[in-house]
Amino acid sequence: MKTEFTRNRIEIWGGLECSLNRVEDNYMDQLVLSGHYKRGSEDIKRFSELGIKALRYPILWEKHAPQKDEIIDWSYSTARLNELKQAGIEPIAGLVHHGSGPVYADFFDGSFAEGLGQYAGKVAEQFPWLTYYTPVNEPLTTARFCGLYGHWYPHRANTLDFLKILLAECKGTILAMQAIRKVNPNAKLVQTEDIGKTQSSYKLRYQADFENKRRWLSFDILSGKINKDHSLWGYLIGEGLSEADFKFFEENPCPPDIMGVNHYVTSERYIDERIEKFPAHAVGGNGIDVYADVEAVRVGRNQGPEVLFKEVWERFHLPIAITEVHLHCTREEQLRWFNYIWAAVNKLKDEGADIRAITAWALLGSFDWCSLLTKPVGIYEPGLYDVRALAEPRPTALTKLVKSLAEGNEFNHPVLKEEGWWKRSCAVTYQLEDLTTTCPPVKKAQGNPLIIIGKTGTLAAAFTRICNLRGIHHITLGRQEVDISDLADIERMVKHYNPWAIINTAGYSKIDEAENEAENCFMVNSVAPKFLSTVCRKYGVQFVTYSSDLVFDGKKNNPYLESDFVAPLNVYGQSKAMAEENVLKNDPDALIIRTGAFFGPWDKLNFVHEALKAFSIEQEFAAPNDVIVSPTYVPDLVHTTLDLLLDEANGIWNISNKGSISWAMLAYEVASRSGYNPKHFKAVSLPEMNFIASRPAYSVLTTEKGFELPGLDNALDRFFREQEMITM
């Protein structure tokens, strides 16, 4: 194992979201939620294939020693750390990650700091070859959440307790490193912290100056720099600390060996006393002034990572590693964010800063950070892998980016030609008349486009809207631009536009008419996708097309998986089943998305809109109460398609909003949510609808591949909110 990270180029590290935080008496363990404890070796093998040089890996105090004085079982950590060693990956051992320690540890009586020091010594004795440690991840952030905001245990909400918790974490870090260095004198401290910055209106510059000094507090405490000459001495003493509280740190300085800098899009804040310009939830104050506190990017005042990282270097002149790079957003924005940070740190390194690494965070994704880990809400953010699949974690587009950079290669993708959302005009939510820093204009679209086939259809229109929102260069083509029933014309189109991917939204969708127009139906739904996939395969273009829940006969009576046998009951379903077979035979890398009948806010040719219209004019309306389906919300379908496309997913995927409902109950739901009286609605049986084509009585979709859409209730909520906005 190497003993020091290389200096000649910036390395790629990896990290696991491993928070084990406590809320009241409940612990939330991210590695249980992600399944890492079960997969173990398989995950380490996955990580080794990325080419990363180091991994932030947890050996958590709360996990290994939940009860005082019990014998620790090191077997799991021993196996994983040995696997990392064999793979040539340097572990950076995390001992407390956004936690408050086991139940017997207390921030206020010394048991946290002393207990962490004792536990760290045991870790070092068990693994004397470990060199790099992060005893407490982001102590300033953790102290704020535990002691200032009351989110996490011990749920305090005052400045003095916040400061006492911070001192306990810093003392614990020093005691941990002292115990570790008794075993391994060469052990290094990689101290992480979120380095935000606060911008402000002119009036609140004093508060911004204070916030920007306080962000360095954990580093200054560890380095023994807090004394009467420190700029925050008056604040610290004024809040109730004493000179004696800092004596230990002056006598036992422990500056970081590597500054672990974490930075997120929302790390920079903006404060303004003109509270009428901001939403009520953003308004607070400091006891002197009342002001709004929002993300700086939302007013175009964010300075960006290059400025912040440079400030770290100029203030400390210590080696720097960016220890968390993550964005909870659409896939292309995740790629853009990592690429953006990568460009920033390379520029700084070229200017002479000692930048050691950039860390892909989090390899297995994270759970419920939208609630700040205060309660389980079931929101998962994929990282380099998506762990929701039944079989094994699925690589996302980020794996290819990280692997390319780790191997010393450039990573290029057409979506990287566009700016990230934080640099586009859509980032600015709150307009300030004195705004001096504005988002630069969006770059003119360039490079290979994404082609969307089916110019006049519902899905194509939705793709146009959402691609514009996501900054994805695309071109929509209809019958006048390309004849998808003509192989030669498709090839001409591909040569002309040179697309990186084609999404086929065109289709024959008249289910009853198809019984008498079978030839036309099969040409559009079966032959055309076959031709498109043939050309895409020939020219190395990614291909996506859509199938239907009507490929099933409904006899299963529980949700259909991708692997279930298809047995369509009508011509339309047969045409879609044939398309699935033809496309995958021609192009195994193609992506086929099966979906239920969809509804959306921007097109009125769907069941929900038809029901809404009928109720609004008190028109008779009927729907079967014995046909169970899983409707799909068009915006969710489009966003998911784009993410899967960027992940280079292939094969058949069942994509619909979670849940099932009869058509009749869906109609009643529309009436209830819209406030209309459904007095002219009639719930009938399927035979009473007098359809020409047979339909399955049950066609609910689910997936074994782990990419779930939000529930139907959630989708309907968003549909009606969108309708309100459209009619305003």
C-alpha angles and dihedrals in degrees: 000000000000117000100209132035115249119262103198096080139007112272128215115236130182133218139196120220096234106161112160099183129167126228110186101314097334125098122205113205114197093195091057090051093048093047095235094132089059098043098038105144094034090056093049089052089051092051093048090057090060092068094234117161099211139017129208096227128181126237091168123199094214091051099047100036109026091151125046120260095359120141110263120232105217096174098106095046091043092055094046096045091049089051090052091049091051090049091053093245117139111225119222101203116222115199103177120019114186088325139125096218129253121324092270093057121093127187093211106048100048096255094111095055096040093042093051090050091052092046091049090054090054091050091051092048091050094045106025092165093064110110109174124062140175102189093181122018115221098344094185093052092045092049091052093051093045101037112018105036100025095226097128135033128321083031098212120161110193136089098245094054090046090055094045091052090049091051090049091052093047093047089048089052092052094046089048093052092046091053092045093049091054085066099031113021090188094059114133131214115226100190115195128201137158105250105206128161134211126225121188150177115274093262093054098046089112091060093045090050090053093048091049091053094045092055089073094050100105092050092047092049093050090048093052092242099130109108139118090293094057116108092233097046093105092050093049095048092040091057092056108273121126136219088252090062089069100042093091091055094048090051095042108036114180110179116186118267087208125022106227105207121193119191133176133182089255096044091099115074135197124206126195134171092215091093094170088075094060139056118270094245090063094057121103136122149207101249091267104057133019112226146155121253115203139154109285090225089063091066097035093251100116114124095200137228097292091063094044096047090048090053090054091052095046093048100046108015089210127132111279133211123181096227101185127035112170140135125191098217144091118320099257090051090052088054092047093049094052090045090049093053091044091055092047096052093045090053091051092048089052087053091056105268115141099240111170107177152345119224127219104222128223111007095188097031126241140263132230101347085139086075091041087246090291095123139003109260099157099243111146126192113202118223126181086323132034108222097191096090116106095227107042140322111296119225115239128205089273092070092064092047094049094044092050093051093043089055091051096255131125119250117220129180129158092241089063089067088077127071120254117258091256088067097043127086091252089072093070109086101159117051119213119193092217093050108149099168112062134177111264116246117271112267116254109263111265141163129032114350133218107243119217115196118207106054100188100040131105095249095046091052090050091049091052092052095045096042088054089051092048095044095242115153107231143159124210117213131193136183092291092057101041137007105219091192089064115075093198093051091051090052090049090052093050092050091048099049100026093210124192090215142006124211114196111208095158117111148144102253105171099110099186096039089052090071088069098030099049096142093054091043093052092045093055099034102035114017098041094052088047091054092046092050091048093056093041090053091049094052100035095249120150112242132204128181136165134244133181144243085239091081085084128076097219097237095118094073093201129075116298121239127207091256096053119116115262120227111163120201099205143036093260092054091046091054091053093046090051090049091054091053096043096046097049091045090054097037118017089184092061121113118227117189118200112200141170125244104301136219130190144174098245103053128052097203097098140087097258093053092044091052091046092051093047092051092047093056095033092243123161113264132177135190133172119261094197100059113089118199142162106231119207127223108226098222090053091048093051095046091049092048091054093048092049091046091054089047088055090235115175141189126040121330126185107219123179136124113280115263139046134245141167119249089244093053090048089055091051089048090054091050092048095049094044095046095237124140108241092207092134094048120107126196108211140170122265094254089053090061088068093215115178093217122059117246131199113249089220126034105150113155131213132165137237090193098073105238102123127180122218118275123280092250090056091048092051090049090055093044092057093043088054090049090054090052092048093052096044 
